């Protein structure tokens, strides 16, 4: 059993859960307009042509996007940074794309990681069957859970799917006592709005069982724009500007009565 991964990164989070090695897995059930990892949307391996410039000269090269890894290879990569993760309170994260789109590989890898003593995190949209989510619950210490929007029609317009299953799965995780960090994309014209943040506060407040450990506000940014050109994909957010810190501060104030730590980014 091998998994398809398009990127591996090492993060040092100064006010979060320490140093984390993150494996970004290919394939996603959603088609979010603002996705900053569009190379992770399609499940398969793809070759793209890159252009690098040195002075006035251009050099063309082929780059493979997506590489297969066996679970044992993932463990070996995690072991390289074990000492840093242990001292900082970090661990291993699976993101994407949608890691639960490759459940068999994920289950096998999480099993090995837990046996080896690693803290495990799964970053998910929640748009998966209840059975698949349940299959990784006992192997996952923390879920990073995206709430793109609470309104089902708005959610479907900007992601391609409704949010009923996502909300149902969130409720299940919290009912089962799993620790969750809720991640909120702050998107102009979609969710970057004070009135919506008040609605979101009520939505989270009604589910605040003590297992929502943090809320991350993820402002829209332009770092993925060049990827859309590289992969010849439509950038539906090309004319949208980034969200300023001032708005984020306002939204933090709106959410702060929940008594849950709210952080910019995550």
Secondary structure as GFF3:
##gff-version 3
##sequence-region A 1 266
A	DSSP	beta_strand	2	13	.	.	.	ID=ss1
A	DSSP	beta_strand	18	25	.	.	.	ID=ss2
A	DSSP	three_ten_helix	38	40	.	.	.	ID=ss3
A	DSSP	beta_strand	46	54	.	.	.	ID=ss4
A	DSSP	beta_strand	57	65	.	.	.	ID=ss5
A	DSSP	beta_strand	67	70	.	.	.	ID=ss6
A	DSSP	alpha_helix	71	80	.	.	.	ID=ss7
A	DSSP	alpha_helix	82	88	.	.	.	ID=ss8
A	DSSP	beta_strand	91	96	.	.	.	ID=ss9
A	DSSP	three_ten_helix	99	102	.	.	.	ID=ss10
A	DSSP	alpha_helix	103	115	.	.	.	ID=ss11
A	DSSP	beta_strand	120	124	.	.	.	ID=ss12
A	DSSP	alpha_helix	130	137	.	.	.	ID=ss13
A	DSSP	beta_strand	142	146	.	.	.	ID=ss14
A	DSSP	alpha_helix	152	159	.	.	.	ID=ss15
A	DSSP	alpha_helix	164	175	.	.	.	ID=ss16
A	DSSP	beta_strand	180	186	.	.	.	ID=ss17
A	DSSP	alpha_helix	194	205	.	.	.	ID=ss18
A	DSSP	beta_strand	212	219	.	.	.	ID=ss19
A	DSSP	alpha_helix	225	230	.	.	.	ID=ss20
A	DSSP	alpha_helix	245	255	.	.	.	ID=ss21
A	DSSP	three_ten_helix	256	258	.	.	.	ID=ss22
A	DSSP	beta_strand	262	264	.	.	.	ID=ss23
###
